[in-house]
Amino acid sequence: MKKILLLLLTMGLVTHTAYAQEETDETTEESTPATETATKKPARSRSLQNWGVSLSTLQWNETLRVQDGINMSRQPANYNAITVTLMKEITYYRWGWSAGVFIGSGRANGGVPGEGYLQDKVAFTTYGVSPRGFYRFSGRINAGVTLMGMYKNIDWPRETSTQIVDAGRNLYVAGLLDLNIRLFRKWDFYSGLGPLKEGDTLWKVGVNYRF
């Protein structure tokens, strides 16, 4: 719940900044001669293509299954990663799409004190693809859906020679509802949130640089 409230607050602040900047741009455009404005506006059927690089954080929770002999327990695990994405984006007047590939690394914490298993800052790597489709509300704000195909590689330490730690699946597919806001001419703010599996949630926040 705290993550969702923080996400909504961040979106509200950034959206307010983007709208303020957009109003400034519109005011400037109104002071420009009509002939110049007409030449600057692209045709609605024309597409615009950009390459981009994104630096993002990923956060999600899972459940570990820890077994030692006949004793088995379920322990919570939290994953935090930083990823770099290379993507290509195609936009039209009111809609667009993009496709990207990403790679990243992070740390995971698992277990509960006094519950038979506890590990902190376990290193892992992740990589995958992230196609996206979106609707453009304006030149600066768009919202859509990102499909995350993600693989994680982690080896949870064992605390005894007979212990088995099962981290569950390594391959995930998740759909994120997202919002993208252009902060500056080449910089965007991105935030997405969606279900991962078994009630878990994946949260992605980052900045995009377009070139």
N, C-alpha and C positions, 0 to 999 in steps of 0.2 A: 504493500500500500504506500509506503514511504517513497519507493522508487517511482510509482505512478504519479504521486503528487509532485515530486521533484521534476519529473519529465514535463508535466503540464505547466509548472511554473517556468521552467526554462523555455519551453515553446512559446509561452505568452510573452516573456521578455524579449526574446529574439524576434518574434513576429511583430511586436510593437516597433522595434528598431527598423525592421525591414519595411513596414508600412510608412514610417516616417521618412525613410530614404526614398521610397517610391513616390511619396507625395512631393518631395523636393524635386525629383526627376520630372514629374508631371508639370510642376510649376515652371521649371526651366524650359520644358517642351512647349508650353503655352506661349512663352515669350519668343519662341523661334518662329520665323516666317512659315506660313502654311506650306509653301512650295518646298522648303527644306525639310519640314517634318514628313511630308509625303514621301520624299525620296529616302528617308531613313527607315521607314516602316517596311518590314519584309512582307512579301505576299503570304497569304494565309496557307497556301498549298506548298510553299517552299519549306524545305527542311534545313535545319542547322545542325552540323555535326561537330562534336568536341571530344577530345581525349581528356582524361582526368586522372588524378592520383588522390586517393583518400587515405587519411590516417584516422583510425577508429578504435574504440574500445568495445569489447564484447563482454557481457556478463550473463551468466546463467547458473542455475542450481540443478543438482542431480542427487541421486541416492546411491550410495555404495552398499554392496552386500559383502559383509565380512564374515568369514567362516573359519573357525578354529576347532577342529575335531567335530563334535556333534553340536557345538554351539554356533548359532548363526544370528547375526543382527543386521539391521539396516541403519546406516549412518548418513547424515547429510554431507554434501560436498558442494563447495562454491568455486566456480571458475571465473577468472578474470584474465583477459587477453588483450593485447594490442596488435592490430592488424594493419597491413598496407595493401591497398587495392589499386589495381590498374584497370581502368574502365573506359568504354567508349559510349557516348550518349548521342542520341538523335532526337531532336525536338521539332515539333510542328507548332501550329498556332495555339492549339488548346491541349495537346497531348504529346507524349513522348515515351521513349523507352531507352534503357541502357543495359549493358552487360559488362560484368567485371570478373576478374579472378583475384583472389587474395591469399595472403600467407601471413602468419602471425605466431606469436608465442606468448606464454603467460605463466601464471602461478595458480595453484589450486590448494584449497584448504579442505580437509575432510575429517569427520569424526566429532565426537563430543567428549569433553573431559570426564573421566570416570565411567565411560561406557565401553571400554575395551579396545578402543582404537582412536588415535589422534595423530594427524600429520598436518604440518603447515608448509606453505610455500613449495609445493611439489611442482616441478617444471613440466610443461607440456607444450606441444606445438599444434597448430591447426592450419588448415588450408581448405580452399573450396571455390565455389562460383556463386555469383550473386546477381542474376538478372532482375530487372526492375521495370515496371510499367507505371506511368503516372499521368495525372491530369493537371494542367497548368491553370491555376486560378488567376495568375497575373504573370508578368515577366519575371517576378522575383520569388513567387511562392508556388510550389506544387506539392501535391500529396499523391500517394500511390501505394503499391504493394511490392515489397522486395521478397523474392524467393531465395532463401539461403540453403545451399547445398554444402554441408560442412563436414570435414573429417577431423577428428582430434586424435592425438597420439600421446598417451600418458602411461606411466608405469608407477602405480602406487606402491610404496615400500611395505614390506611385511615386517611385523614386529616380532614374530616367532617363526621358526622353521616350518611349522605345520599350518600356518595361517594362509588363507586364500582371500584376496581382495578383488572383487569383481566390480569394475566400473561401468558395467552395462555396455550399451552400444557405443561404437566409435563414429558411426556415420549418421548424420542427421539431415532432415529436410524440414525447414520451418518457413512459414509465411509471416512477414512483418508488415504491419500497417505503419506507414512512415510519413514524415514531413520534411521537405527540403526548402531551405530559405536562403536566397542569395544575399549575403552580407555586403560584399563588395563586387567589383566587376568580374573577378576571377575566383572569388572565395565563397563557398556555400557552407551552411550548417545543416547537418543531417541528423535525424533521430528516428529510430524505429523500435517497435515493441510488438512481440507476438508469442504465441504458445510454442513450446519446443516439444515436450512429450510428458505424459503422465502428470499433467498439472504444472510442469515447470515452465518458466518464462525466459525468453531470450531478449536482451536489451542491447541495442546498438546505438552509439552516439559517436559522431565524428565530424571532421571538416574535410571538404573537397576542394581541390585546386584544379581548375579547368585551363587547358591550353590548346 
